[in-house]
C-alpha cells in the first residue's frame, strides 16, 4: 500500500514571536511517513503569501537559510505521495492561487472521484491546469468562484467535490481546515500556546508540544483568525467512512485517531489474529516497522516468544518509491536483514500488515528461509485486499491485487509459506472501543464503496 499525503497548518493568533515556518518544518518531519516525494511550506505575514516547495524529503528540501526567508504568523505545509499525477515539481504542494478576495494557499490529502467532470467545468471557463493533480482542480474552482469571502467560496466548491479531501487552506489572515462529508482521512485540531494547529496526525502535535483538542468532523469547516475559532458544517451529513488502513498501516504508532491509539489498536489486531489463526511455532517475528505492534500482540496472546529476527535499514527510503527496476529487485535485501542466529532452525511466525501484490511477501519469506528457518507461517493483521482504493491511497489496479485473483491456498503456495492466515473483517473491526464498524471505509476488503 502506498501512502496518502500529510498536511499541517498553524495560526499564531496573538502575534507572539514564534517561528511558524520552523514549527511547520518539524511537524512535516513527523508526518514524513505519509509522503516522501515532495515537501512544501507556505507562510503569510498578514499581507502577502510566500511559498517554498521542491521534490524530495523534508530534510532535503529545507535548511536553516530557506526557513529564515519564510516569515509570518501563519503557515501551512504538505508532504506528498502521488496518488494521482506524476512525481513532478508542478504537482508538489502547497498550491498558491489568487481569488476575488485576495490570495490563498492550499494543501490536500485525499483523492476526488469526479475529476473528469470538474475538469470539464474548468475547461468551459478557459482555466489552464498546469499540474496533473486534483488538488489544482480544487484550487481553480475556488479561484473561479466569484465570491470575495473565502469561506463562501470554499462552501460552494466543497459541494461540487466527490471523493476524499482533508484540506488546510490559508489566506492573508485566515487558516481553514475542512473534511469531506465521509471523513475518509484524519485531520486533527490542536493548540500550541495561543496558536492553533491542524495536522493529518497527532504525532505532529507530540513533536512540537501542541495539545490535541479534537478531530475535525466530517463535513465541517473550521476557520481560525484573530477573532478566534469558528466551526461550520458545510456539507450534508453522510455515513462516516474513515479509512481503516490508517490503523492497519499508514498512521504512526504514536498517533491517536478518534480516541484510538494506533499502536494499541495494532496490538489488539495481533491478539485477535492469534485467536483466529493459531499455529505451533518457536518465535514470532515482525516485518518492521508496520508489523511490530501486531507481532507484540500475537506473541502476548499465543505465549510464543517475540523476537526481532529482521532488522530494518533505517537510512533508506521505502523501496516502492525507487523507480529503477534494479533497486526494486534488490529492495527487500537492502531494506531488511535477517538475524540468522535468531531464526536458524526455528519455526517462525512472520507477522505483516497486508499483502497487496504479494511480491514483497514472497521475497521476505525467502529471506527468512535463507536465514535457516525450519518453517515460515505468515500471519497478516488485516483481511485480504480484493478491491482498489479511489479515495487517496495508491493501490494497484484490481488485476494486480493478489487476493483478487488467487485464493488463500494459492497465495500461500506462491509466497512459499508453510501456512497463511489473514485477520477477518469482523476481527479487525472488533478491536476498536470508540469507533463502530459502520464508521469505517472497508471498501478494499469488501467492495462496498461509500461513493
N, C-alpha and C positions, 0 to 999 in steps of 0.2 A: 504494500500500500504506500502510495506517495502522499506526502503531507499536503495540507492546505496552505494558508498563509497566516502570518501573525500581524496584529495591529496594536498600536498603542497611542494614547493621547494624554496630554497634561495641560491644565489651565491653571495658571497662578493668579488666583482671584484678588489678592491683596497687594500685588506689585512688590512683594518682598523679593529681595535679590536671591533668586535661585537659578541655577543653570539648567533650564528646561531641556536644552539640546543634549547635555551630558546625561541627565536622568533618562531621556528617551533612548540614548545610546545603550545604557546599561540594561534598560528594560527590553530592548530588541535583542541584546545579548542573551537574556534569559529566555526569549522566545525563538532563538535561532533554530531550534529543532523543528519549527513549523515551516521553515523555508530557507534554503541555502543558496539560492540563485542570485538574488539581488537584495539590496537594503537601501533605505532612504529615510531622510528626516526633513520635514518642513516646519518652519517656525514663523510666528507672527509677532511683531513688536507693537501691535495695535494700529499700525498704519499700512504696513506692507507685509507681504509674504515672501519668504525666501526658502528655496528648496535645494537639497543636495542628495543625489542618489547615484548608484552605479551597480554594475554587476559584481557579485562576489559576496563573501561573508561580511558580517557587520564589522569585524576587526580588520578586514581588508579594505573596506570602503571608507572607513572613518579613522582619523587620527586627531590628536590634540589641536593641530593647526586648523583643520577643517571644522571641527566642532566650535572653535572660538569665533568663526565667522557667522555662526548660527545663533544670533542673539534675539531674545524676545521673552514674552511672558506666557506664550502658548506654543505647543508643538505637537505634531503627530508623527508617527513612524510606522514603517512597514518592512517586513521580511517576506520574500516571495518564493513560492514554488509554483511552477507554471501548470495549473490545472487546465487552463485554456491559453493558447497563444505560446509562441516560441520564447526561448530564453534570450531576448534581445533587449538592449538598453531602453527602447521605446516602451517596453512592457513593464519596466520597473516602476515602483510607486514610492511615495505618494504622487498623485497626479495634481496638476495645477491648472485651473481654468478661471476665466472671467465669467461673471453673470451680470444681470442687470443691476444688482445691488452692490457689486464690488468684485472681490476675488475670493476663491475658495480652493482648498486642497483636500484631497480625498484618499483614503486608504481602505481597501476592500478585502475581506475574507469571504470566499464563497464562490458560487457559480450560478449564472442565470440559465434558464432553460428556454427562454424566448428571445435569444439574441437576434435571430434572423428577422423576426417581426419588428424588433426595436430598431435594428439597422435600417430597415425599410422606411420607418418613420423619420429617421435622421436624414436618410438619402433624399426624401421628399423636401426636406428643409435645406438641402445643399450643404450639409455639415460634413466636413472632411474628417475621417478617422485615421489616425496615424499609427496606432498600435493594433494588436490582434487580441486584446483583452476585452471582456465585457465590462471591466471597471471603467474604461474610457467611454463606453456606451452610457453608463450611468452619469458620468461627468457631463457628457454632451447633452443629455436630456435635461439636466439641471441648468446647464448653460443656456439652453434654448427655451426654457420656461419663462414667460415674461412677467415674473413677479420680482419685486425688489426685496421681499423678505425671503431669506434663505430657508427658513423653516417652512414657509408655504411652498416654495419650490420643491423642497425635499418631499413634502407630503404628497404633492401632485405626482412626482416622479415615482415614489415608492409604490403607489397604487398601480403603476404600469409594469412593475417588475414581477416576474415569476421565477421562483427559484430561491437560492440561499444567498443571503447577504448580511454580514455583520460589518458595519461601516463606522469609521470615525471621520468626521468632516470638520475642517477648521476654516473660519473666515478671519478677517482682520481682528474681530473682537468676540468671537464665539467658538466654543468647542462642542461638537454634537456627536452623540453616539446613537446608533439605531440598529434594530434587528428585523429580519423578515418575520412574517406572522407565524411561521412554524418554529422559529428559534433553532434552526439546524446547527449553528455553530455558536460557541460561547462568546460572551462579551461581558466583562465584569466592570463594575463601577467601584472606585475606591477613593481614599482621601490621604493626602500627604501634607500634614500641617494645614495651611489654608488653601492648598492646591487640590484640585480634583483630578482624578486619573481614570482612563479606560484602558483595558488590556484584554487580549484574547484569553489569557490565562492568569490566574492569581500568582503563579510563580514569579511573574514580573513584579508584582507588589512586594513579594517577600524580599527580593533583591534590593529594592530601593527604600524599603521600610514603610511602604504605604499600608493603610488599614483598609481591608475589604469592607465595603458597605453592602452590596448586593449584586445579583445578576441583573443586567438589562433584560427586561421581559420581552418575549416575542411580540412584534408589532409595536413596540414602544420606541419613542424618540426622546432622548434626554438632552436638554440644551443647558450648557454651562456658560455663564457670562459674569460680569461684575455684579449683577443683581443676585446671583446665586444659581440654584439648580431648579430647572423646570422640567416636568415629565408630562408627555402627552402620548396617548395611544393613537397612532395614525393609521393603523391597518386593522382590518377586521379580525376578530378572534377565531383562530383556526385550532385544530388539534395540535398539540406540541409534537415536535419531531426532532429532538436533539440527537445528533449523530452519536451512536453508541460506540463508534470507533475512537472517539475522544478518550474513553475509558480503556478500551482494549489496547490502543497503541499510541495515538497521536499526542495526547497531553503528557506533560512531565509529571513524574510520580508525586512531586511536592505541590502540585496544583490541586485545588478543590473546585468542583463544578456542581452547582445546585445543591450544595451542602454535603456532597460525597467526595471524600479524599480519593485521589486516583490510585495511589499505592495500596491503600487498604482494600479498595474495590478489586484490584488485580489479585491481591492475596486471597480474597473470597472466591474469585473465579478459579484459582488454583485448588482451593479446598473442594469446591463443588466438582471440579474436573476429576479429582482423586476419587470422589464418591461415585461418579458416573463411569469412570474408566480406570479401575484399579488394575495393577499388574505386579507380579513378583519381580523385584529388582534390587540392586545393591545401592545405587545412588540416583539422586535427582539432580539433573544438570540443566541450567537455563541457557537459552540463547540470549546473550546480553545485547542490549540492555533491556529490551522490551519484555523478555521472558522472565526476568529476575523475580519480580514480586509474585507472579503466578507460581513460579517454582518454589518459592518460600512457602506459599500456601499449600501446594501439593505435598511437599515434604512434611509439613506440620500435620496435615490430615492423615497421611499414609504411614507416618512413622519411619519412612525411609530417609536416610541422611541426605541433606542438601550439600552439594559440592559445586564449587566454581571450576568446572572442568574445561571451560572455554574462556579464554581471555581476549578481550576486545582491544585492538589498537585504537586508541582514542585520538590519534593525531592525523586521522584521515577523514575525508568526508564520507557520507554514506555511499555505498557502491552504486546505487541506481542513478546518482547524479553525474556519474562519469560517462561521457558519450562514447569513448573508444571501446571497441569490442574486445580488444586485448585485455583492457583493465577489467571489463565485466567478467571475462573468463577466469581471471585470477582473483576477482574481487573478494570472494569468501576467504581465501587464504591470506590475503592482505589484511582483511578486516578481523578475522578470528584465528586464534592459535590454540590448539588443544594442549592440555597438560597431560602428557602421556602417563605420568606416574599416578595420576588420579584415575584415569579412565581405563588403563590396561587391565584386561581380564575381568572387567566389571559388566554387569547387566545395567545398562544406562536408560533412565527415563529422561528424554530430551524434551524440554518444555519451550514452546514458542507461542507467539501471539496469534499467528494466522498463516495460512497457506494461500497464496494468490496464484501465481503460475506454477509454483512447485519447484522451479529450477534451483532456487536458493536452498530450499529444504533438502533436496536431493544431495547438493554439494556438502551441506553441513553433516548430514547422516554419513556420507562417505568419509568426511574429515574425522568424525568420531570413530568410525570403524578402522581407519588407518592408524588411529592412536591406540588400537588394540582392544576396543570394546568387544565383549562376547556377544551381547545383544544390544539393539538400539530400539527402544519403544518411544515413538513420537506421540506427544500429547499437546493439543492445540487449545488455547484458552479462549477460543471463540468458535462459533459454528462455521461450517463450510460456506465459502463465498460463491454464490451461484450467479449473482447479478452485478452489473456495473453500476457505479455511482454517477449521478449527474448533478450533484449539489456541492461540488468543490473538492472532491477527493479524486485524484488521478488514478483510477483503476483501469486496467486494460479492457479492451472490448470483450464481450462475453465469450467469444470463441476461444480466447486465450486464458480464461479462468479455468483452472484445473478441475474444480468441483462441478462446474457447469457441464463438462463433457466426460467426466470419469467418476465412477462410484468410489466409495472409500477403499474398497479392496484393491481396485485398480491403482488408486493413488498410492496406497501403501506399498505395492509392488514397485511402482515407478520410482518412488523416493528411496526404495531399498531398505525400508524399515521392517522390523520384526512384527510390530503392531502399530496401529494408528487409531487415535481417538480424539474426537472433537467435543468441545463443550456444547451442549444443546442450547437452543434459543431460550427455552424455559429456564435452564440453569443459569444462563448468563443474566437474564433479567431478574432472577431471584436474589442476586447478591446486593441489590440496592435497597436501602431502607427508606429513602426520601423521594425517589423518582419512580413512579408507576411504569410498568412495562409499556403501556399505551402512550407514554410521553416520549418514547424513543423512535428514531427512524431506524428500522431494521431491514430496509429495502434490499441491501446487498445480500442478506440471508434469505429473505422470503419473497422478494419481488413485489412487495406491497408499497409502491411509491406514493408518498404523500401528495405529490403534484403529478 
